[in-house]
């Protein structure tokens, strides 16, 4: 019987390296692929990100050790349109984007699947810590990785449902220590490589550098504006609301007796609203740009909602459905940031999700539902 051929996304890190090795051990015909997502010469700082030049070199070296072919796909044009431009436009209107979500759903996996089909591949794979589980008669579904500390399902909620039958995640049942141990046993050069923490196209770590290159010099998001309280009192100034996100504590200036946080950004007036920790909590939120990997939840159903990476999902009830959805939390949640992802779960299964449109207070919830 002919081996199934799998195209593996290899970033040059230990996770994708071991993913390729495990697929080989499981009898697949494996091809490695690294995506060139942006022009390195335009980005200041080191090229050691998951998509940088060092990543390509390490992925190629691992592929040679494993005895598999390796290709580099130039997806810069699509990546710029789908990820970088979206990143800039979101900050320009006072929202905080999830570039990894955009990359996975609009560039990485669609492009891999398309190119894989042209190369005779039966599926694609990556080193994400998530699982694909088959349900008899119901098709595959996406669920959290077994290692909840490393679970990356938060970044994959926006994948098209039609892709699920073609996806492979070999690390879904492993933890990070086991991954590194297995990579050392295989003598892979990526075994002890540090994880990349920065945004790949912002290697300097300061995303405002990118905004200043991409936006007009006098764009409102980069101009000074007032720091105000919820009651409208002006208590200071800021150097551009694009430098802030809801829940942020640093960068608000000193000289105050209480600790303050960003509770709202008002792009129309260039106001950054600050308040106490208690004022950061809201009982509900509205999400849009919805995507479902299973049946859409009905109004009145209770499910788990995760509003930031690394956080646990918390119980919430669906109050409205349609092009957008309003969810009421069992207990109010802190720092609900517009632009971020809200991912919906039934147990460990990913139902789908959406982009956070706004946090809602009690009065707004009553009016909207």
Steps between C-alpha positions, in 0.01 A plus 500: 500500500629844409602713799290805573696815424493786752633853456637626834533868589855527639577830670849402614391435859498183704123445478472489122828306476368222723161507327675408176703227672192344661312491172792315341496251789128450441560398140415817311683632196604840636594824326622802697400857415597836647308814419679824421245748624670840480801688367773464762694802373214730601496381860751621752629264765596131502369245250443231763123505495294196403488628141845660482810402303637290784173307509533412132859384549413284801196349328712409200766342725240292688348388171842379383547305824156342463560425134200690365474766228463859615350796318468871572173660394492876447163618637607858568225660292216309663655533845532877459137536394343252742715551809721809503247739343228367732734542799565863409137585423380353831742702711412806292142484633587420861465121486751227591541235228601132509747469209564128561128427462491692172814328374375148577154544351571726204855422391682208661259208486311602182828547315646174631189309399496651151870433438477160661228393258717608208777281642275198537462531877208350688519748787704763681647510849654738751653494846201659674396352834145413400315182403273387220252238617267301276136454590313216336258645250567858609844563354816628671511772761774716648578477871752628749844340524550257788756735656271787600801719580602483135156467339484718186140447392439870574693582181309261271131579555475687167610211277242405238307197620558329166872477579465283809505162319839588346682623813753309713638614835752238620577684827140514620548235768849608612640756743792731431752308713424180311533681167845630590607161634398322180671766289824453698481125447478566126791747526301779337678837519173665604456283812599774746425800284323774702140573410430810298295746706481806276272564204691364201469818291587724798840358600588822685220421746354850457198483268474880495808501274296310244197728540714808445634350176160392372271785608511868392719712726201696634267204544272561803604173668860627524414850622488618863164497674340520843506241775154519656301328772160340451344817640674710232772661709824560309788367710786502252607450139620209289718480188252313281221255582654236271753436777230378740273203548214439742628366831842662464658639815841625387555824316226699673727735688549531874408736778171333590408337828309210340608252234325563167442294188378570148128424498402639159648657187294762315659552157252769389613734777851351545415440866659220701267433793657377822344360815548272796540124475136458599394721209671262256238231567193450278214248514475439124654552159401506134697309237490523121682348199365167622632164383362160598689170504186324626132589520434861601391518866138590558377792705480401866775237481790510744858444386860590584652824369872579487576869441881495495780254435619320812174563687249234596160497336221624727126420498277728295146492363410585140255791508470587130603332173531613140779692326629581847452331835456633853634285783426557868760368743409314814733741680629832355830480314793739501668680209274401211701644212331580164683336210614198701352155446225344707510122453201284592533151647285204595730326744829475308336519159536825304156606377625812324541861595511860391670834539405701806301805391439654840461440869147559632394634836177401673286774347628430147434130547141568605436723199662263249331182624 
